[in-house]
């Protein structure tokens, strides 16, 4: 499984310091709550962006990264290195702690 994600594959501008990448699907209830949590954290921490990727539209990336369920969150550092990965809805405190490994 890759340890890096090519930031050009995100389809959105990555954060200057770190990027929270969320893989979601259309009918995933926990994905909506995860979106709110990650957007809130990205708004609190300077240089951090939240990018949501539709897993069904990006099956190539899902397969390459071994994403098995939604939501799955990847925390990337500024270079695109995957420093943390979690499946399921995260707690805000855990997202903030995971960012510590990226920035």
Helices and strands as residue ranges (DSSP letters): G 7-10, E 18-24, H 29-44, E 48-54, H 59-65, E 72-77, E 82-87, H 92-99
